[in-house]
């Protein structure tokens, strides 16, 4: 995202929005004092297989450490309800960060996702709305289609 060579179609204002969102939220989430643990990093339904022995996580290239809310941010909304101890403000911020990450991927010049640029444009609008709601401390229901 920081390199115009990799994201030539990304407008300057959108580049700034994504850069600020990625940097600011990464820092704030890191400083939140949440319990850090090993995370999948992107456990959406497309990265889980059902096997005869139970669920199996695949696509482990984004494994990282952080608060459980970061993994919950990638899962469908109803999953976070299974974690009553989750910090909902932190979860909101993690959802915005996750959205900024996948939005950035849609602007990479090598992205071959069908309708990727359209999704990237839609998600930029969702990020703006989510950040405005965050400033007003309104709970965020991003309603994001995380199809990649």
PyMOL commands that place a pseudoatom at each C-alpha (Angstrom):
pseudoatom trace, name=CA, resn=UNK, resi=1, chain=A, elem=C, hetatm=0, pos=[0.000, 0.000, 0.000]
pseudoatom trace, name=CA, resn=UNK, resi=2, chain=A, elem=C, hetatm=0, pos=[2.817, 2.408, 0.764]
pseudoatom trace, name=CA, resn=UNK, resi=3, chain=A, elem=C, hetatm=0, pos=[4.368, 1.771, -2.649]
pseudoatom trace, name=CA, resn=UNK, resi=4, chain=A, elem=C, hetatm=0, pos=[2.710, 3.429, -5.616]
pseudoatom trace, name=CA, resn=UNK, resi=5, chain=A, elem=C, hetatm=0, pos=[4.424, 0.796, -7.771]
pseudoatom trace, name=CA, resn=UNK, resi=6, chain=A, elem=C, hetatm=0, pos=[2.352, -1.921, -6.101]
pseudoatom trace, name=CA, resn=UNK, resi=7, chain=A, elem=C, hetatm=0, pos=[-0.900, 0.063, -5.866]
pseudoatom trace, name=CA, resn=UNK, resi=8, chain=A, elem=C, hetatm=0, pos=[-0.865, 2.494, -8.807]
pseudoatom trace, name=CA, resn=UNK, resi=9, chain=A, elem=C, hetatm=0, pos=[-4.677, 2.855, -9.047]
pseudoatom trace, name=CA, resn=UNK, resi=10, chain=A, elem=C, hetatm=0, pos=[-5.095, 3.858, -5.396]
pseudoatom trace, name=CA, resn=UNK, resi=11, chain=A, elem=C, hetatm=0, pos=[-5.932, 7.564, -5.077]
pseudoatom trace, name=CA, resn=UNK, resi=12, chain=A, elem=C, hetatm=0, pos=[-3.788, 9.655, -2.718]
pseudoatom trace, name=CA, resn=UNK, resi=13, chain=A, elem=C, hetatm=0, pos=[-6.662, 10.343, -0.288]
pseudoatom trace, name=CA, resn=UNK, resi=14, chain=A, elem=C, hetatm=0, pos=[-7.501, 6.630, -0.139]
pseudoatom trace, name=CA, resn=UNK, resi=15, chain=A, elem=C, hetatm=0, pos=[-3.829, 5.729, 0.305]
pseudoatom trace, name=CA, resn=UNK, resi=16, chain=A, elem=C, hetatm=0, pos=[-3.658, 8.139, 3.239]
pseudoatom trace, name=CA, resn=UNK, resi=17, chain=A, elem=C, hetatm=0, pos=[-6.885, 6.748, 4.740]
pseudoatom trace, name=CA, resn=UNK, resi=18, chain=A, elem=C, hetatm=0, pos=[-5.610, 3.161, 4.542]
pseudoatom trace, name=CA, resn=UNK, resi=19, chain=A, elem=C, hetatm=0, pos=[-2.122, 4.043, 5.771]
pseudoatom trace, name=CA, resn=UNK, resi=20, chain=A, elem=C, hetatm=0, pos=[-3.437, 6.014, 8.735]
pseudoatom trace, name=CA, resn=UNK, resi=21, chain=A, elem=C, hetatm=0, pos=[-6.035, 3.369, 9.595]
pseudoatom trace, name=CA, resn=UNK, resi=22, chain=A, elem=C, hetatm=0, pos=[-3.544, 0.499, 9.414]
pseudoatom trace, name=CA, resn=UNK, resi=23, chain=A, elem=C, hetatm=0, pos=[-0.898, 2.352, 11.430]
pseudoatom trace, name=CA, resn=UNK, resi=24, chain=A, elem=C, hetatm=0, pos=[-3.131, 3.955, 14.033]
pseudoatom trace, name=CA, resn=UNK, resi=25, chain=A, elem=C, hetatm=0, pos=[-5.281, 0.914, 14.790]
pseudoatom trace, name=CA, resn=UNK, resi=26, chain=A, elem=C, hetatm=0, pos=[-2.320, -1.479, 14.815]
pseudoatom trace, name=CA, resn=UNK, resi=27, chain=A, elem=C, hetatm=0, pos=[-0.643, 0.756, 17.393]
pseudoatom trace, name=CA, resn=UNK, resi=28, chain=A, elem=C, hetatm=0, pos=[-3.794, 1.265, 19.478]
pseudoatom trace, name=CA, resn=UNK, resi=29, chain=A, elem=C, hetatm=0, pos=[-4.653, -2.443, 19.470]
pseudoatom trace, name=CA, resn=UNK, resi=30, chain=A, elem=C, hetatm=0, pos=[-1.080, -3.252, 20.500]
pseudoatom trace, name=CA, resn=UNK, resi=31, chain=A, elem=C, hetatm=0, pos=[-1.314, -0.779, 23.370]
pseudoatom trace, name=CA, resn=UNK, resi=32, chain=A, elem=C, hetatm=0, pos=[-4.753, -1.890, 24.577]
pseudoatom trace, name=CA, resn=UNK, resi=33, chain=A, elem=C, hetatm=0, pos=[-3.359, -4.303, 27.139]
pseudoatom trace, name=CA, resn=UNK, resi=34, chain=A, elem=C, hetatm=0, pos=[-5.436, -7.235, 25.870]
pseudoatom trace, name=CA, resn=UNK, resi=35, chain=A, elem=C, hetatm=0, pos=[-4.203, -10.761, 26.440]
pseudoatom trace, name=CA, resn=UNK, resi=36, chain=A, elem=C, hetatm=0, pos=[-1.799, -11.646, 23.646]
pseudoatom trace, name=CA, resn=UNK, resi=37, chain=A, elem=C, hetatm=0, pos=[-1.967, -15.177, 22.272]
pseudoatom trace, name=CA, resn=UNK, resi=38, chain=A, elem=C, hetatm=0, pos=[-1.261, -17.162, 19.120]
pseudoatom trace, name=CA, resn=UNK, resi=39, chain=A, elem=C, hetatm=0, pos=[-3.830, -16.346, 16.423]
pseudoatom trace, name=CA, resn=UNK, resi=40, chain=A, elem=C, hetatm=0, pos=[-4.737, -17.764, 13.038]
pseudoatom trace, name=CA, resn=UNK, resi=41, chain=A, elem=C, hetatm=0, pos=[-4.806, -14.222, 11.702]
pseudoatom trace, name=CA, resn=UNK, resi=42, chain=A, elem=C, hetatm=0, pos=[-7.686, -14.659, 9.258]
pseudoatom trace, name=CA, resn=UNK, resi=43, chain=A, elem=C, hetatm=0, pos=[-10.122, -17.370, 10.422]
pseudoatom trace, name=CA, resn=UNK, resi=44, chain=A, elem=C, hetatm=0, pos=[-13.010, -16.611, 8.075]
pseudoatom trace, name=CA, resn=UNK, resi=45, chain=A, elem=C, hetatm=0, pos=[-15.241, -19.524, 6.962]
pseudoatom trace, name=CA, resn=UNK, resi=46, chain=A, elem=C, hetatm=0, pos=[-13.178, -20.021, 3.787]
pseudoatom trace, name=CA, resn=UNK, resi=47, chain=A, elem=C, hetatm=0, pos=[-10.168, -20.933, 5.943]
pseudoatom trace, name=CA, resn=UNK, resi=48, chain=A, elem=C, hetatm=0, pos=[-11.904, -23.678, 7.920]
pseudoatom trace, name=CA, resn=UNK, resi=49, chain=A, elem=C, hetatm=0, pos=[-12.513, -27.212, 6.701]
pseudoatom trace, name=CA, resn=UNK, resi=50, chain=A, elem=C, hetatm=0, pos=[-14.939, -29.671, 8.257]
pseudoatom trace, name=CA, resn=UNK, resi=51, chain=A, elem=C, hetatm=0, pos=[-13.282, -33.067, 8.726]
pseudoatom trace, name=CA, resn=UNK, resi=52, chain=A, elem=C, hetatm=0, pos=[-14.352, -36.306, 10.378]
pseudoatom trace, name=CA, resn=UNK, resi=53, chain=A, elem=C, hetatm=0, pos=[-12.224, -35.243, 13.371]
pseudoatom trace, name=CA, resn=UNK, resi=54, chain=A, elem=C, hetatm=0, pos=[-13.724, -31.765, 13.643]
pseudoatom trace, name=CA, resn=UNK, resi=55, chain=A, elem=C, hetatm=0, pos=[-12.825, -28.356, 12.257]
pseudoatom trace, name=CA, resn=UNK, resi=56, chain=A, elem=C, hetatm=0, pos=[-9.419, -27.799, 10.683]
pseudoatom trace, name=CA, resn=UNK, resi=57, chain=A, elem=C, hetatm=0, pos=[-7.899, -24.370, 10.113]
pseudoatom trace, name=CA, resn=UNK, resi=58, chain=A, elem=C, hetatm=0, pos=[-6.030, -23.962, 6.825]
pseudoatom trace, name=CA, resn=UNK, resi=59, chain=A, elem=C, hetatm=0, pos=[-4.141, -21.108, 5.150]
pseudoatom trace, name=CA, resn=UNK, resi=60, chain=A, elem=C, hetatm=0, pos=[-1.808, -20.363, 8.032]
pseudoatom trace, name=CA, resn=UNK, resi=61, chain=A, elem=C, hetatm=0, pos=[0.245, -17.657, 6.256]
pseudoatom trace, name=CA, resn=UNK, resi=62, chain=A, elem=C, hetatm=0, pos=[-1.242, -14.907, 8.451]
pseudoatom trace, name=CA, resn=UNK, resi=63, chain=A, elem=C, hetatm=0, pos=[-0.589, -16.496, 11.867]
pseudoatom trace, name=CA, resn=UNK, resi=64, chain=A, elem=C, hetatm=0, pos=[0.360, -13.847, 14.389]
pseudoatom trace, name=CA, resn=UNK, resi=65, chain=A, elem=C, hetatm=0, pos=[0.133, -12.915, 18.059]
pseudoatom trace, name=CA, resn=UNK, resi=66, chain=A, elem=C, hetatm=0, pos=[-2.440, -10.579, 19.513]
pseudoatom trace, name=CA, resn=UNK, resi=67, chain=A, elem=C, hetatm=0, pos=[-5.757, -10.379, 21.336]
pseudoatom trace, name=CA, resn=UNK, resi=68, chain=A, elem=C, hetatm=0, pos=[-8.452, -12.955, 20.488]
pseudoatom trace, name=CA, resn=UNK, resi=69, chain=A, elem=C, hetatm=0, pos=[-10.592, -10.064, 19.249]
pseudoatom trace, name=CA, resn=UNK, resi=70, chain=A, elem=C, hetatm=0, pos=[-8.390, -9.874, 16.135]
pseudoatom trace, name=CA, resn=UNK, resi=71, chain=A, elem=C, hetatm=0, pos=[-9.340, -13.426, 15.133]
pseudoatom trace, name=CA, resn=UNK, resi=72, chain=A, elem=C, hetatm=0, pos=[-12.974, -12.745, 16.076]
pseudoatom trace, name=CA, resn=UNK, resi=73, chain=A, elem=C, hetatm=0, pos=[-12.908, -9.740, 13.736]
pseudoatom trace, name=CA, resn=UNK, resi=74, chain=A, elem=C, hetatm=0, pos=[-12.545, -12.094, 10.757]
pseudoatom trace, name=CA, resn=UNK, resi=75, chain=A, elem=C, hetatm=0, pos=[-15.297, -14.458, 11.843]
pseudoatom trace, name=CA, resn=UNK, resi=76, chain=A, elem=C, hetatm=0, pos=[-19.025, -13.961, 11.262]
pseudoatom trace, name=CA, resn=UNK, resi=77, chain=A, elem=C, hetatm=0, pos=[-20.737, -11.653, 13.783]
pseudoatom trace, name=CA, resn=UNK, resi=78, chain=A, elem=C, hetatm=0, pos=[-22.540, -14.524, 15.533]
pseudoatom trace, name=CA, resn=UNK, resi=79, chain=A, elem=C, hetatm=0, pos=[-19.201, -16.104, 16.496]
pseudoatom trace, name=CA, resn=UNK, resi=80, chain=A, elem=C, hetatm=0, pos=[-18.270, -13.159, 18.730]
pseudoatom trace, name=CA, resn=UNK, resi=81, chain=A, elem=C, hetatm=0, pos=[-21.384, -13.894, 20.777]
pseudoatom trace, name=CA, resn=UNK, resi=82, chain=A, elem=C, hetatm=0, pos=[-19.715, -17.151, 21.818]
pseudoatom trace, name=CA, resn=UNK, resi=83, chain=A, elem=C, hetatm=0, pos=[-16.998, -15.103, 23.529]
pseudoatom trace, name=CA, resn=UNK, resi=84, chain=A, elem=C, hetatm=0, pos=[-18.809, -13.212, 26.323]
pseudoatom trace, name=CA, resn=UNK, resi=85, chain=A, elem=C, hetatm=0, pos=[-15.499, -11.914, 27.696]
pseudoatom trace, name=CA, resn=UNK, resi=86, chain=A, elem=C, hetatm=0, pos=[-14.551, -10.217, 24.441]
pseudoatom trace, name=CA, resn=UNK, resi=87, chain=A, elem=C, hetatm=0, pos=[-13.831, -6.505, 24.639]
pseudoatom trace, name=CA, resn=UNK, resi=88, chain=A, elem=C, hetatm=0, pos=[-16.382, -5.024, 22.237]
pseudoatom trace, name=CA, resn=UNK, resi=89, chain=A, elem=C, hetatm=0, pos=[-14.493, -1.754, 21.691]
pseudoatom trace, name=CA, resn=UNK, resi=90, chain=A, elem=C, hetatm=0, pos=[-11.355, -3.723, 20.875]
pseudoatom trace, name=CA, resn=UNK, resi=91, chain=A, elem=C, hetatm=0, pos=[-13.372, -6.046, 18.614]
pseudoatom trace, name=CA, resn=UNK, resi=92, chain=A, elem=C, hetatm=0, pos=[-14.768, -3.012, 16.762]
pseudoatom trace, name=CA, resn=UNK, resi=93, chain=A, elem=C, hetatm=0, pos=[-11.253, -1.679, 16.216]
pseudoatom trace, name=CA, resn=UNK, resi=94, chain=A, elem=C, hetatm=0, pos=[-10.011, -5.089, 15.094]
pseudoatom trace, name=CA, resn=UNK, resi=95, chain=A, elem=C, hetatm=0, pos=[-12.884, -5.318, 12.579]
pseudoatom trace, name=CA, resn=UNK, resi=96, chain=A, elem=C, hetatm=0, pos=[-11.916, -1.947, 11.122]
pseudoatom trace, name=CA, resn=UNK, resi=97, chain=A, elem=C, hetatm=0, pos=[-8.244, -2.999, 10.984]
pseudoatom trace, name=CA, resn=UNK, resi=98, chain=A, elem=C, hetatm=0, pos=[-9.135, -6.289, 9.266]
pseudoatom trace, name=CA, resn=UNK, resi=99, chain=A, elem=C, hetatm=0, pos=[-11.275, -4.399, 6.761]
pseudoatom trace, name=CA, resn=UNK, resi=100, chain=A, elem=C, hetatm=0, pos=[-8.395, -2.016, 6.032]
pseudoatom trace, name=CA, resn=UNK, resi=101, chain=A, elem=C, hetatm=0, pos=[-6.093, -4.997, 5.464]
pseudoatom trace, name=CA, resn=UNK, resi=102, chain=A, elem=C, hetatm=0, pos=[-8.343, -6.753, 2.970]
pseudoatom trace, name=CA, resn=UNK, resi=103, chain=A, elem=C, hetatm=0, pos=[-9.154, -3.453, 1.266]
pseudoatom trace, name=CA, resn=UNK, resi=104, chain=A, elem=C, hetatm=0, pos=[-5.451, -2.863, 0.719]
pseudoatom trace, name=CA, resn=UNK, resi=105, chain=A, elem=C, hetatm=0, pos=[-5.130, -6.273, -0.958]
pseudoatom trace, name=CA, resn=UNK, resi=106, chain=A, elem=C, hetatm=0, pos=[-7.833, -5.302, -3.474]
pseudoatom trace, name=CA, resn=UNK, resi=107, chain=A, elem=C, hetatm=0, pos=[-5.691, -2.395, -4.687]
pseudoatom trace, name=CA, resn=UNK, resi=108, chain=A, elem=C, hetatm=0, pos=[-2.527, -4.410, -5.282]
pseudoatom trace, name=CA, resn=UNK, resi=109, chain=A, elem=C, hetatm=0, pos=[-1.702, -4.328, -9.004]
pseudoatom trace, name=CA, resn=UNK, resi=110, chain=A, elem=C, hetatm=0, pos=[-1.428, -8.126, -9.021]
pseudoatom trace, name=CA, resn=UNK, resi=111, chain=A, elem=C, hetatm=0, pos=[-4.815, -8.727, -7.373]
pseudoatom trace, name=CA, resn=UNK, resi=112, chain=A, elem=C, hetatm=0, pos=[-6.892, -11.070, -9.511]
pseudoatom trace, name=CA, resn=UNK, resi=113, chain=A, elem=C, hetatm=0, pos=[-9.949, -11.284, -7.308]
pseudoatom trace, name=CA, resn=UNK, resi=114, chain=A, elem=C, hetatm=0, pos=[-13.091, -10.944, -9.448]
pseudoatom trace, name=CA, resn=UNK, resi=115, chain=A, elem=C, hetatm=0, pos=[-14.576, -7.479, -8.938]
pseudoatom trace, name=CA, resn=UNK, resi=116, chain=A, elem=C, hetatm=0, pos=[-11.694, -6.707, -6.575]
pseudoatom trace, name=CA, resn=UNK, resi=117, chain=A, elem=C, hetatm=0, pos=[-11.535, -3.003, -7.354]
pseudoatom trace, name=CA, resn=UNK, resi=118, chain=A, elem=C, hetatm=0, pos=[-15.285, -2.616, -6.915]
pseudoatom trace, name=CA, resn=UNK, resi=119, chain=A, elem=C, hetatm=0, pos=[-15.009, -4.347, -3.531]
pseudoatom trace, name=CA, resn=UNK, resi=120, chain=A, elem=C, hetatm=0, pos=[-12.017, -2.164, -2.662]
pseudoatom trace, name=CA, resn=UNK, resi=121, chain=A, elem=C, hetatm=0, pos=[-14.026, 0.963, -3.422]
pseudoatom trace, name=CA, resn=UNK, resi=122, chain=A, elem=C, hetatm=0, pos=[-17.025, -0.274, -1.419]
pseudoatom trace, name=CA, resn=UNK, resi=123, chain=A, elem=C, hetatm=0, pos=[-14.803, -1.189, 1.515]
pseudoatom trace, name=CA, resn=UNK, resi=124, chain=A, elem=C, hetatm=0, pos=[-13.111, 2.224, 1.506]
pseudoatom trace, name=CA, resn=UNK, resi=125, chain=A, elem=C, hetatm=0, pos=[-16.573, 3.720, 2.040]
pseudoatom trace, name=CA, resn=UNK, resi=126, chain=A, elem=C, hetatm=0, pos=[-17.243, 1.216, 4.849]
pseudoatom trace, name=CA, resn=UNK, resi=127, chain=A, elem=C, hetatm=0, pos=[-13.947, 2.156, 6.521]
pseudoatom trace, name=CA, resn=UNK, resi=128, chain=A, elem=C, hetatm=0, pos=[-14.844, 5.852, 6.428]
pseudoatom trace, name=CA, resn=UNK, resi=129, chain=A, elem=C, hetatm=0, pos=[-18.258, 5.134, 7.935]
pseudoatom trace, name=CA, resn=UNK, resi=130, chain=A, elem=C, hetatm=0, pos=[-16.801, 2.837, 10.609]
pseudoatom trace, name=CA, resn=UNK, resi=131, chain=A, elem=C, hetatm=0, pos=[-14.199, 5.428, 11.598]
pseudoatom trace, name=CA, resn=UNK, resi=132, chain=A, elem=C, hetatm=0, pos=[-16.855, 8.142, 11.839]
pseudoatom trace, name=CA, resn=UNK, resi=133, chain=A, elem=C, hetatm=0, pos=[-19.001, 5.860, 14.025]
pseudoatom trace, name=CA, resn=UNK, resi=134, chain=A, elem=C, hetatm=0, pos=[-15.932, 5.052, 16.141]
pseudoatom trace, name=CA, resn=UNK, resi=135, chain=A, elem=C, hetatm=0, pos=[-15.284, 8.762, 16.752]
pseudoatom trace, name=CA, resn=UNK, resi=136, chain=A, elem=C, hetatm=0, pos=[-18.891, 9.122, 17.912]
pseudoatom trace, name=CA, resn=UNK, resi=137, chain=A, elem=C, hetatm=0, pos=[-18.542, 5.899, 19.972]
pseudoatom trace, name=CA, resn=UNK, resi=138, chain=A, elem=C, hetatm=0, pos=[-21.422, 4.248, 18.102]
pseudoatom trace, name=CA, resn=UNK, resi=139, chain=A, elem=C, hetatm=0, pos=[-21.213, 0.428, 18.092]
pseudoatom trace, name=CA, resn=UNK, resi=140, chain=A, elem=C, hetatm=0, pos=[-19.937, -0.827, 14.759]
pseudoatom trace, name=CA, resn=UNK, resi=141, chain=A, elem=C, hetatm=0, pos=[-21.806, -3.450, 12.810]
pseudoatom trace, name=CA, resn=UNK, resi=142, chain=A, elem=C, hetatm=0, pos=[-19.800, -3.338, 9.625]
pseudoatom trace, name=CA, resn=UNK, resi=143, chain=A, elem=C, hetatm=0, pos=[-21.879, -5.934, 7.802]
pseudoatom trace, name=CA, resn=UNK, resi=144, chain=A, elem=C, hetatm=0, pos=[-18.877, -6.733, 5.641]
pseudoatom trace, name=CA, resn=UNK, resi=145, chain=A, elem=C, hetatm=0, pos=[-18.842, -9.440, 3.067]
pseudoatom trace, name=CA, resn=UNK, resi=146, chain=A, elem=C, hetatm=0, pos=[-15.378, -10.813, 3.649]
pseudoatom trace, name=CA, resn=UNK, resi=147, chain=A, elem=C, hetatm=0, pos=[-15.316, -12.894, 0.516]
pseudoatom trace, name=CA, resn=UNK, resi=148, chain=A, elem=C, hetatm=0, pos=[-11.796, -12.814, -0.857]
for i in range(1, 148): cmd.bond("trace and resi %d" % i, "trace and resi %d" % (i + 1))
show_as sticks, trace
zoom trace
